[in-house]
Amino acid sequence: MLTELVFKQVEEAGVIRHVSDPVQVTGDFGLQLKFIASKNDFYILHSMDGADYNIAYFSGNTKTDVINVPVRGIIPGMYIKISANTEPASGKILMSE
């Protein structure tokens, strides 16, 4: 199942970030982010209840404009959000059904 991510601009501790709407995952998943330029950072945030999020994964100062990451170890039913320093041109999550 392929899910398109929708990002909103938010301010976190005085810093502008682009954060996706939450997605409830079925377990391990693949993440693809496309940016206009390189030198982006992003976090994968996870939550058991969809309200309290913690950082599950971080990648800083990427040297490419397309990021493909397999994400393992996420418990089925957990919620995830993606937070990036620049607005992604697109973002997708691929999950097993």
C-alpha positions in Angstrom: 0.0 0.0 0.0 1.5 3.3 -1.1 0.6 6.4 1.0 1.2 10.0 -0.1 2.4 12.2 2.7 0.9 15.7 3.2 3.2 18.3 4.9 2.3 21.4 6.8 4.7 24.2 7.9 5.0 24.4 11.7 7.2 26.2 14.2 9.1 23.9 16.7 11.1 25.7 19.4 11.5 28.8 17.1 12.5 26.7 14.1 10.4 26.3 11.0 9.9 22.6 10.1 7.7 20.8 7.5 5.8 18.0 9.3 3.6 15.4 7.7 0.2 14.4 8.9 0.3 11.2 11.0 0.1 7.8 9.3 -0.7 4.6 11.2 1.7 1.9 9.9 1.4 -1.8 9.5 5.0 -2.4 10.6 8.2 -2.0 8.6 7.9 0.4 5.7 9.8 2.2 3.0 10.1 6.0 2.9 10.8 8.1 -0.1 11.3 11.9 0.1 12.0 14.1 -2.9 13.4 17.6 -2.3 14.1 20.5 -4.6 17.8 20.7 -3.5 20.2 18.7 -1.4 21.4 19.4 2.1 18.2 18.5 3.9 17.6 16.9 7.2 14.6 14.9 8.3 13.3 13.0 11.4 11.0 10.1 11.6 8.8 10.5 14.6 6.8 7.7 16.2 4.0 7.4 18.7 1.9 4.7 20.2 -1.2 6.9 20.8 -0.9 9.4 17.9 -0.3 12.3 20.4 3.1 12.0 22.0 5.9 11.6 19.4 9.6 10.8 19.9 12.4 10.6 17.3 12.8 7.1 15.9 15.3 8.1 13.1 17.3 11.1 12.1 19.3 11.9 8.9 21.1 15.2 8.7 22.6 17.2 5.8 21.7 14.7 3.1 23.8 15.0 -0.1 21.0 14.1 -2.4 17.6 15.4 -3.4 15.9 12.0 -3.3 16.0 9.8 -0.2 14.9 6.2 0.0 15.0 4.6 3.4 13.8 1.2 4.6 12.5 1.7 8.2 12.5 -1.4 10.4 11.5 -2.1 14.0 8.3 0.0 14.0 5.5 -2.0 15.8 2.4 -2.5 13.7 -0.3 0.0 14.7 2.1 2.8 15.7 1.8 6.3 14.2 4.6 8.0 12.4 5.2 11.6 11.2 8.1 13.0 9.1 9.7 16.3 10.0 12.0 18.0 7.5 13.9 21.3 7.5 12.8 22.1 4.0 9.5 21.3 2.3 9.6 18.1 0.4 8.4 18.2 -3.2 6.8 14.8 -2.4 6.8 12.1 0.2 5.6 8.5 0.1 5.4 5.6 2.5 5.2 2.0 1.1 3.8 -0.6 3.6 2.9 -4.2 3.3 -0.8 -4.9 3.5 
